[in-house]
Amino acid sequence: MHRPTERAYPTHWEADVVLRDGGTALIRPITPDDAGRLVSFYEQVSDQSKYYRFFAPYPRLSDRDVRRFTHHDYVDRVGLAMFVGGEMIGTVRYDRIDSTGRPASAPADNAEVAFLVQDAHQGRGVASNLLEHVAACARERGIRRFTAEVLPANTKMIKVFTDFGYSQKRSFEDGSVHLTLDLEPTAKSLAVMRAREQRAEARSVQRLLAPGSVVVVGAGRQPGGAGRTVLDSLRAFDFPGEVYAVNNRLPEGRQEIDGVPAYRSVLDIPGEVDLVVLAVPAAAVDRVVTECGERAAQGLVVLAADFDREQQRELVRKARSYGMRVIGPNAFGVINTAPAVRLNATLAAERPRHGRVGLFTQSGAIGVALLAGLHRQGGGLSSFVSAGNRADVSGNDVLQYWDDDPDTDVVLMYLESFGNPRKFTRLARRTAERKPVVVVRGARHSGSAPPPGHAVPVSRTPDATVSALLRQAGVLLVDTVTELIDTGIQLAFQPLPSGPRIAVLGNAESLGLLTYDACLAQGLRPSPPVDLTTAATPEDFRAALAAALAAPDTDAVVVTAIPWVDDRAPAELADALAAASADAAKPVAVAQLAIEGLDAALGERRIPSFPAPERAVKALAEAVRYAQWRRDAADPGRVPDYDVDRSAAATLIDRAVADRPTGAATTSGGEPDGTDRPRSLPLDPAATAELLGHYGVAVQPMAAAPDADSAVTAAAHLGYPVALKTTAPHLRHRGDLGGVRLDLNTEAELRRAYAELTETLGGPAELRPVVQAMAPRGVDTVVRASFDPGIGTVLSFGLAGTPSELLGDLSYRLVPVTDREAARLVRDLRTAPMLFGWRGSQPVDSAALEELLLRVSLLLDDHPEIVALELEPVVVAAHGLTVLDAAVRLAPPPVTTDLGPRRLSTY
């Protein structure tokens, strides 16, 4: 019997996953070496589960069964297994079949699938995870449908299939339920997968932030040191669960450290082990992780910092194999101020105040500053995670937790790197629709690098692009840690403003004028300041604030204050402002100078106080921007479906990609892009124009002019007036260097321009001259798109030349773009007034420009093989527009990991 040649073991199918209860597991292909594990696994499965799998009593596996279930070709026969602590807990298998149900090979695109899950692990999401991953394997091998035969009594397995979100058919045949699943991802299947991902990852973080017991490994017998400090923090915060100390140098017979039960090993602890804080040197971590895994710990906080890249990977690999998540290495700790939890497993000296701000930081030093700053301004925490090198638990995981955490209203994050930017923007957008996400980024500029240990994929996307995309997702990006705290306090204490109209009042005219100017600088619309004079009493402040809040033309109020001459208690002013704003639905911010004790008094009354008007206005401006984003997000617009020829475009692209050269992928400029994708290739001008034409984008025809006679012939065909320009790379789009001659109306003018061009800049072979019909006068713009492995395809727009190239004035959106986003792309530019009648000029046809952006977006979304695109210049006139030049680069479709099966990142 002929057997297909077995392929190499597909390592890329291995994946760490999070289960429904927050534990982790490893999914990987089954190999012949798993024979013993398979037999042990099967022995632990109940007779009923065996009956459901094989439709008959099947007490044990024969040697033939074991071989069949452990030997696969990874193409037509694939088996995956899930492991926890090296133990197999679930399996899934598919076999390719033909239309009659017999074993088959490609091009047959149907496969039979079946599961078996250990009874002790049923209900943890094992089967749904396995189905996601085996479906991805099948699609990769050209399989488009799964069929499954399930006994009617096996309701759990039927539910796994029916809840999956794939298009399916269901029938009852020969006493069993026959299911057919189309494996093409759908909007519903993607939504189901992401909802499961959110619940599982949120639960995994919840287990770290709400443990029933905490073990501190490395707690010293004497005061001082990291372990003893964490132990003291736990006790000072009155953690209600069990607390244990572990010190391997504990003298024989000693059973406590400062009143806390102490042991020499984690294995010796008699009770449950949930969260373990490792305050031991890096060299001792591996041994402790093994002990924690054997005790079924739920998570680790690793304080040690001296890990290289491989040591970090091994730490995470081992922890996940036992079902544990890891915070760190180089972590500062975790806090949960919920009254029922009261967890402070950090090195922080100050007792955290309970509040509704969630705080994530990758830096321990920044974490200390943020905790102190929040405390100083009266803010309180719901929870805090300092992830350090974030080798495992990242900002994405914590965002999943905060997304539906009822105790968190505002999210603050200090980030130095993005492990999965595409996923972060998706999660941030979803969270920002309900609660603000404020971010300050470190190491974000070109030439900077994250601190050692922050192992993340390198992105070539400029910081300006990343920042624009984060803002598009609703993230409030601020520049400093101080602004992060200020904005967080404003959002946590006050309602959102309904617009940018700001009232300014106070007892110092100069301070009011500074506030007024700061509002203008932030794009707000301030009213003239109201000067209450230095003689103003708290009652005067109350009356003025109440009147300002009641005014229909006011959306928010900034109160400024300087000290009184007499000795007046700051609580009087705080009470007056609180009384005036108690029932108002408009926000208030206070800028006060040197009034001792006022900031604390206002903080107690949930009124934000700032030591400078610029800080107060900046925080309020961020609130205005966030409120506007929320309103816009409620109606994101739609992606128009124009009449385009997708089939013809796909045929053209397939033909070009099939002829691609081999080698590493390149950027739009032809340089290696740092990924493992195959090399991209440029489409020739004719194919580029044809491709764009299939999507309703016309490129102005041009003709090559290798000599003057050819130029004249081309002009006669195209019609005068014409333009003569070079297409040499070093002169392309450089009209300032004399490479473009416009408005040539006669043959004589054209011949003269040709002679001047070739005499001045070089010969025709070097210049590659072309002739093109003149376009109507308008504004020169540029449309670009590029693919970034970590973000996706980004569409950008700007004015051609100096505004975009020198000033970097470009707007960005992720593909696909909606009609509302296309309008914002055009209007977000600082130089946008040049498109809308600046200094008496005629406004351009913005509707045509927006349609062009939408058609390009549709092309990019339909054909992921397009990794770079450039339309420059696009001349936008009062009526219509003209695309004068276009370039496209193609490569095989990139892998979009955020659309694949759920898996934890590995760096």
N, C-alpha and C positions, 0 to 999 in steps of 0.2 A: 504493500500500500504506500502510495507516495505521500510524504509528509512535507509541508512547506518548510523552507529553511527558517530556523528560529532567529529572530532579530536580537540585537544586543539589548541587555536589560535597560529599560527606559527610566533612567534616574530622575528625569524631569517629572515623572508621575508621582514621585514621593512628595508628601505634603504633611505638615503639622496642621491640625485642625482643632477648633474649639467646639466642644459638645454643648448640648442644651443646658447642662447644669454648670457650665463654666470650666469644667476640666478639659485637659488637652489630650490628644491622641495622635498617633502616627498612622497615616495611610500610605501603603506602598504595594507594588506588585508582589504577588506570591511567587516564591522561587522553590526549587527542589529542596533547598536547605530548610524549608518550613515544614517538612513532613512531620516531624515530631510535634511541633507546635500545633499543627492542624489536628492531629490525633487527640492531643490533650484538650484542645478547644472543643472538639466534637463530643468528648466524654462529659463535658460540663453543660452541654445543651440538653434540655428536658426532652422526654420522649414525645411530648405534644409538639414542640417546635420542630423536631426531626420529622414527625408525621406531616406537618404543614409543608415542610421543604420537599419531601420526597413522595408525598401522597400515599404513604404506606409505612408500616413499622420499619424502622431502619436503625437498629440499636448500635451498630458499629460500622466503621468504614473498612472495607477490604483493602488489601495492598493495591489492587487495581484502582480502586477509588482514590486512594491517597496519591498515586502517581498521576491520575487524570486531573486531580484538583491542584496539583503543585507544578505540573509541567505545561507551559503555555508558550505560544509563539509570539505573543504580544501584538498580534494583528487580527487573526480570526478567532483566537481563543485567548481571553484575558481574564485574569483573576486578581482581585485586589483584596487586601485584608487590613483591618484596623488593629493596632497594637497599643496597649497601655502597660508600661513597665516590662516590656518584652513579651507580654502575654497576648495572644490573639483573642479578640473579643467579638469580631464580626467579619464576615466574608461576603463578597459579591463576585459574580462571574457572568461573563457573556460569551456566547458561542454564535458565530456568524452562521446564518441559515439562508436557504433559498426559499422560493415561494411555496415549496411543498413541505418545508420544515426540516429538510435534510441539511447536514453540515455543508458549508460552501465557503468559497473564497471570493475576493473582489472579482467582478464588480457588484456582487450581491451586497445590498445595503441594509439588510435586516438582521437582527440578532436577538436571540433569546436570553433573558436575564433572570437571575434568581439570587436571593439573599439568604443568609442565616446569621442570626445574632444571638450571642449568649443571653440566656434569660435574665441573668443578673444585671445586664447592661441595656436591656430593652427599656425604651422610654427616654434615653439620653440623646436621641438624635443620631444614633450610629447609622441606621439604614439610610436616612435622608442624606447624610454626608457621603456615604459610599455611593449612593445613586448619582449625586452630583458629579463625583469624580469619575466613575465608570462611564457616565454619559459623555464627559469631556474626552476620555480616552477613545471611546467609540467614534465620536465625531472626527477626531484626528485620524482615525483609520478608515474613514469613508463610510461609516455606518450612520444611517439617517433615522432608523426606527428601532425601538425595542418592543418585543412582545414578551408577555409574562402570563403564565398559568398559575392561578392562585385559588386555593380552596375557599368556598364561601365563608367558612368559619374563621378563616385567617383575616379577620377584620383589620388588625394592625397593619399588615402588609398591604392590604388593599388601600388603606388610608395613606400610606407612604406614597404610593403611586398617584392616587387621585388628588392629593394635596400639593403635588409637585409643581403644577402650573404649566406643564407642557400640554400641547394639543394632544388629545387622546380619544380613543374609541374603546367602548366597553361592551362586552357581550357575554352571554352564559352558554357554554358549550360543553357537552359531555360531563356534566356535574361539576365544572369548574368555571371560574370567572376568567375570561380571556381579555387581556388588556393590551392595547397597542398605543405606544407613546411616540410622537414625533419629537426627535431630539433637537430640532432647531429652536434655540432660545426665543422666548416670547416676552412681551412686556410683563405678563403675569408671572412667568417663571423667574424672571429677573427680580421682580418685586418680592416674590416668595423667598428667594435666596437671600436677598438683602435684609428682609425682616428677620429671618432666622439668624443671619449673621449678627444683626444688632442685638437680638436677645441673648445670643450665646456670648458675645464679647462683653456685653454689659454685665452679664452674670459672672463672667470670669473676673472682672474688676471688682464687682460687689463682694466676691469672696475674699478679696484682698483687703477691702475697706471695712468689712463688717465681720471679722472673724470671731469665733467663739472662744478661741484661745490664742495666745501669742507666746512664742518661744524666742528668747534672746540668746543666741549662741555667741560666746565670747564675752559674756558679762564678767567684769573683773571683780575680785573679792574686795578691792579697795575702791573708794570713790575716784572718779575720773575715768577717762577712756571712753571710746565710742559706745561699747556695749553697755557699760554701766550708766552712761548718759541716757540711752534709749530706755533702759529699765527704769530709771528715775522719772523720765517723761511719762511712761505708761502709768506709773503709780500716782504721779502728781495730778494726772488728768482723771484719775479714779476709774480706770478701765474696769468694767463690770465682769469681764470673763476671767478665765484662768490665765495666769502669767507664770512662766517657768524660765529659769536661768540655766544655761548650760556652760560649763567650764571644764575642759578635759584635764585641768590641773587641780581640780577640787580635791582637797585632802580626804582620805578615807574617813568615813563616819560623818563628814559634814554634809548637811542636807538643806542648807539654805544660804542665800546671799542677801544680807540686809532684810531678812524676813520673807524673801521670795523663795519658794521651793527650787532647789538647785540639784543638777545631775551632771554626771561626767559625759553623757552622750544623749543625743536625741532619742536613741533607741531605749533608753532607760525610763523615759517619761511615761507614767502610768495612764495619763488621760489622753484625750484627743489632741492632735497636733494640727492646727489650722494654718496660721501665719507664722513664718520663721524669719527673724531678722538675723542676718549673718554679719556679725561684727568681728570677723576673723580675717587674718591675712589671706591674700589671693591664693597662696599655695595650699591652704587648708580647706578651701571652698569645695573642691571636688568631693572630698570624703564626706563633708557635712551634707552636701546635696544628695548623695547616695543614702545616707541615714534618713533624711527627710522623705525621700521617695519611698523607702521601705515602711515608713510610718504613715504614708498616704497624706502627707501635708498638702495643703491647697495652693500655697504660694510662698515665694521667697522675696525678701528685700535684702539685696547684697550691697553693703556699704563700701567694701574694698574697691580700690580704683586701679590696682596694678595688674591689668589684664591686657594681653595682646589680642589681636583679632581672632586667632585660632582658639585661644582659651575662652574667649567670649562665646564663640560658636559652640564649643564643647559644653560649656555651662548651660546654654539654652537647650541644646539637643538633649542632654541628660535630664534636665528639669522637665521638659515637655514630654519626654518618654514616660515619665512617671505621672503625668497629668497635672503638673504644676506650672504656673506662670511665674515670671521673674521680673521684678522691678530692680533696675540697675544693670550692670555694676555701677559703682560710683554714685549710688543713690544717697539722698539725704533723709528719705523716709516717707511715711504716709500719715495723714491725719483724717479723721472723720469725727466731726463735732456733734453728730446726731445724739440727742439725749440718751437714747437707748444703747448707743455704741461707745461714745467717749474714748476714741482711739487716738493716741498721740505716740506713734512709734517713730520719732524723729530725734535729731540732735538739737532741736530748737530750744532756746532758753526760755522764751516767753510762752505763757499759757495761751493757746489760741482761743479767740472769742467765737462763739457760735454765731453763724450768719448764713447768708444764702449765696456766697460767692465760691465757685469752684476754681481751684488754682492748680495749673500744671506747669512744671518747669523742668528743663533738662539740666539746669545748673544748680548745684547746692548753694553756691554763694548768692546767686540771684534769688533763689528760694528764700534765703534768710532775709534779704532786703525786702522782698515782696511781703513776707509775713509781718515784718516789723512795720512796713509802710501802711499796710492795711490796718494793723492794730492802732497805729498812731492816728489815722484818720477816722477811726470809729467803725471800720468795716469788720465783718465777721466771715468766717469760712463755713462752707458746708463740708468740703473735703479738699484735700491737698495731696498731690502726688509729685514727688521729685524723682524722675526716672533716670537721671544720670546719663549713662551711655545708651540708654533705652535699647538694649540688645534684644529685649522681648516686648514688654508692655510699652506702648508708645502713646503719643497724643491721640492717635486714631482710636485706640482702645478706650481711653478715658472719655473721649467725646461720645462714644457709643453709650457709656454709662451715664454721662450727664444729660444726654439727649432726652431721656424720659425720667430723670431723677427728680422727684417732686420737691426735694430740699434744695435744689440749685436753680437760681434765677439768672445768674450771670456767669459766663465762662471766661477766665483769664488764662493766657498761655504765653510762656516764654519758650520759643523754639529756636534751635540752632541748626536743624536739618529736618528734611521731610523724607521718610522712608518710602511713602507711597503718596505723592502729591495729588494724583487723580482721586484716590480714595478720600484724602483729607478734604479736598474741595467739595466732594459729594456729601460727606458727613457734616462739614461745616455749614453748607447750605441748608441741609435738613434741620440742623439744630438752630441755626439763625432764624428760621421761620417762626420759632417760638421763644427763643432766648438769645441775647446778644453773645457773640464770640469775639473777644478782643485779643489781638495777638501782637507781640513785639518779637522781631526776628533778629537773631545774632548771626554773625558770619555769613551775611547775605550778599556781600559785594564781590565782584570779580576779583580773584586773587586771594580771597579769604578761604579758609577751610574750617570745617567743624573741628572741635577738639578731638584729640586721639580717642579712638574707640567708637566714635559716631560713624559707624560703617553704613553708608547709604549709597544707592546708585548715583552716579554723577549725572547731573542734568546740565545741558548746554543752554538751557533757556535763560535769557537775561533776567536779572532781578526785577527790572521794571515790568516784564511780562508776567512773572509769577505774582507780583504784587497786584497787578491789574486783575488777574484771574481770581485771586483771593477776594478782592473787593467785590468782584462780580458775584461771588458766592455768598456775599453778605458779611464777610469777615471785616471787622474794624481793625485796620493796621495802624499801629502807632509807632513812633520812633524811639521812645525811651521807656525805661522801667517806670519812671515817674508818671509819664502819660498813661501807662497801663493801669496803674493804681488809680489815678485821677478819674479816668474814664469808667473804670469798674465801680468806683464809689458813686459817681453820678448816676449810672444806670441801675445800681442796686438800691439806691435810696429814693429815686424820684421817678415819676411817670415819664413816658416818652412824649416829646413835643409833637404837635401836629403840623409844624411848619418852622420856617427860619426867622420869624419876626420876634425880635428880642427887645424887651423893656429893660432899661438900666436906671437904677436909682441908688442913692447913697448919701452920706453926709460929708463927702469931699468932692468938689467939682473936678479936680485934677484926676482923681481915681476914676471918676465917671467917664472922662474923656479918654483915658487909656483903655477902658473897657470898650467904649464905642469903637475906637480904632481897631482893637483886637477882633471885634465882631466883623468888621468890614474885611479884615485880613483873612478871616475864616470863611468868607462867603455868606455870612449871615446878614440879616436886614435889621439893624438896630434902630430904635427910636431915639430921638435926642435925649441925653441923660437928664434925669430929674434930680436936682440938687436939693437935698433936705437941709443943708447947712450943718455946720459943726454943732449947732445947738439942738439938733434933732434928738428927741427922746425915743425910747423903745416904742412908745405908743405912736409916735410919728412914723417910725419904720413900719409898724403893723398896718396903719391906715394906708400908707403909700403902697405897700406890697399888696394888700387886699384889693386896692383900686386897680393896680397894674394887672393882677391876675384876672380880674373881672372884665377887663377891656377886651372887646371882641377882636381887636387888631393885634393882640399879643399872644404869642405861642409859648414864651418862656421868659423868665425874669432873672437878671443878674443883680444881686444886691451887693453893694460895696460899703465897707465900713472902716473907719479909723478910730483910734481910742478917743474916749471923752476926756475932757479936762478934769472933771470930777471923778471920784472913785466909785464907779458903778459896776455892779456884779454882771459878768458876761451872761449869766443865766437869764437875766431880764430880757436882753435882746434876743437870746435864743428862744425864750418862751413867746415873745412877741411875733417873731418870724414863723414859729411853729403854729401859732394860733391863726395867723393870716393864711397859711398855706395848707392847713389841715384837710380841708374839704375840696381843695383845688385839684383839677385834673391836668394842671400844667406844671412843668418842672421849675425848680428854683435852684440857683447856685449862688454861693456867697464867696466874695473875695474880700478878705479882711487882713489888715496889716497890724501886727503887733498887739492884738487884743488877747492878752494872756487868758487861757482857759476857754475861749469862745469856740475853738475848733472841737474840743471835747464835748462841750455843752451842745453844740449843733449835731455832732455825731450821735449823741444819745437820742436826739429827736429826728434822726434820719434825714438831716439836711446837710448836703455836702459843703465843706468849707475848704477854701484854697488860699494859700499865702500870697497869691499874685493874680491880678485880673486875667492875664494871658492864660494861666492854667485853668481858671474857671471857664473861660470862653472856649478853650480848646476841648475840654471835656464835654461841654454843652453842645459844641459843634459836632462832635462824634455822635452824640445822641440824636441830633437832627438828621445826620446822614443815615444812621441806622433806621430811624423811623421812616425815612423816605424809601430806603431799600425794602423795608417790610411792605410798604404800600405798593411798590412796584412789583414785588415778588408775588403779591396776591393775584396779579394779572400779568403773567410772564409773556403773554402773546402766543402766537402759533408759528409753526414752521410751514410755510406755504408749499404746496406740492404743484410745481409748475409742470407744464406739458414738455417733458424732456424725453430724450431717447436713451434710456438707461442701457438697453441691450446693445446698441451700437457702440456706446462708450465703453462698455465692459469688454466687448470683442476687441476693440482697438487696444485697450489696456492689457488684456490677456496676451495678445500677440506681441506687444512690446516687452512685457515682463518675461515672456518665454525666451526672448532673445537677449536677455540681460547678460552682462559679463559677470564673472565670479569675483569674489573679494569682499572686503569689509564694507559696511554701509557708510554712506557719506552724507554730509549736510548739504543744504541747498547750494553751498559754494563749492561742493566737490571734495570736502575734507572728511576724514574719518569721523564718525559721530560718537564713537565710544561704545556702540552696542554690538551685539552678535548678529544683527540682521544682515542679509546679503547686500551687496553694493547696489546703490541706486543708479539710475541712468537718466540722462536728459532725453526728453522727446524732441525730435526735430521740429522746426517751426511749422511745417505743414501739418504734421500730426497733432501738434499742440493746438493749432487753430481749428482742426477738425474736431478734436475732443471737446474744446470749449463750445464749439458750434452745436454739438449735440445737446448742450444745456442752455442754449439760447444766448450765448455770449459770443458776439461777433468781434473778430480781430481785424483791424484795418489791413487790407491786403498790402503786401510790399513785394518788390521784385529786386533780385540781385542785379548789381550793376558793376561787373568786373572791368568795364571800360566805359568811356564816354558814350560811344554809340549805343551800348546796351542800356545806358541810363536814358538816352533819348527815346529809344524804342519803348522802354517801360513806361515813361511819362506819357507817350502817345496813347498807350493802352489804358493807363489809369486815368488820364485826363488831368490837364493843368487846372489850378496850380498844384505843385508837388513840393515835397521835402526831400532833400538828399542828406543821408546821415550814415555814419559809420556804425558797424556792429561789432567791432573789435572789443574784446573784454575790457581793456584798459580805458576805452573811450565811451563805453556804453552808458547812456544816460548822463553824459557829461557835456551838455551843450555849452558850458562855460569854457571848455577847452577848444571850442571851434569845430566840434565834430558833427554839428547839425546846421544845415542851411535851409531856411524856411521861405515859403511864398515865392517859389520860382515859377514865373508865369509863362516863360517862353523857352524855346530850345536854346537860344543864345545864353540866357541867364543860367540855364542848367549846365551847359558846357563850361561856362566861366567858373561856376561854383565847383564843378568837378575838378577842373584844373587847379584851382586854389586849394582845394581840400587835399589832393594828392601831392601837390608841391610842398604844402606846409606840414602835413602830419605823417606822410609816408605813402608807400605804394599801395595800389588796390589790393594786392594779396594780403597785406598786413591790415588794411583798414576795413576790408569786406564791405564796401559801400552798398546801400540799398536805396531804392526810390519808393516813396509812399505818397499817396494822395493826401493833400492837406485836410486836416480836421477842423471843424468849427472852433473858433476861439473859446477858451474857457479856463478853468482852474485845473492845473496838473495835479493828479493824485496818484497814490500807489496802493495796491491791494496785494497783500502777501499772506501766505499760509505756510506753516511748517509743522512737522510731526515731532513731538518730544516723547520718548518712551515712558517717562514718568507722569506726563500730563495729558497727552493726547494731541489732537490736531488743533492748532491755534490759528484763528483768522485775525489779521491785523489790517488797519486802515490808517492812512495819513496823507498829508500833502507832500507831493514829491519834492525832492531836493532838500534844501536847507532845513525846513521845519522837521522833517522826519529823520534825516541823516545827521545833522549837527545837533539839533535840539532834542532829538528823541521823542518828538511829539507824535505818538502813535496810540491808537486805542486797540484793545484786544477783546476777543470773545472766543470761548470754546465752541467748537462745532458739535452739533448743529445750532445755527443761530435762528432765533425767532424774529418776527417782524419788529417787535418792540426793541429787541437787542440790536438789530440792524440800524434802527433810528438812533440809538444811543451810540453805536460805533461812529456814526457820522458826527454827532453833536458833542461827544466827550473830548474832542481835541481842544487844546488851548487855542489853536489857530482856526477853529471852526467858523468864527465870524467871517473869514475870507470866502466861505461858501454861501453866506447868507446876506450878501449886500453890504459888506464892510466898506466904509468910506464912499458910499454912493454907487458901488459897483452893482451889476445886475446879479440877483441871486441865481444859483445854479439849480439844475433839475435834481433836487434831492430825492424825489421819488424814484427816478431812474437809477440813481446811485445806490439807493437802498435795495432796489430789485437786483442790481448786479451783485451786491454782497450776498443776498439770499440765494441767488442762483449758484454762485461759487461755493457757498456753504453746502448747498444740496449736493453738488458735484463731489466735494470732499467727503461728505458723510456717506454717500452711496459707494464711493470707491476708495477704501483705505490704502490702496496701493499708491495713491498720490501722496508723497511724503514732503513735497515742496512745490509751491506755486507762486508765481509773481506776475502781476499785471502792472506794468510801468512803462510809460505813463498812461493813466486813464484820464483823458481830458473831458471834464464835465462842463457842459455848456448850459445856457439858459433853457435849452430844450434838447434833451438827450445827452448822450455821452459817446466817446470813441475810445476803444482800447487800441493803443498804438503798438504795443509790444507785449508778448506773453512768453513765459517759460514754465515748464512743468518737469518735475523729476519723479520717477516711479521706482518702486521696489516691491517685492512680495509683501502681502498684507502683514503688518506688524502684529505681534502677540499683545492683546489687550488683557492684561492679567486681572484688571478690575471687573471684567465681564466673565471671567472663568469661574470655576468652582471655588468655594470658600477655602482659604488657606492662610496660615500665619506667615508673615514675611520672614525671610532669612537673609542675613547680610554677611 
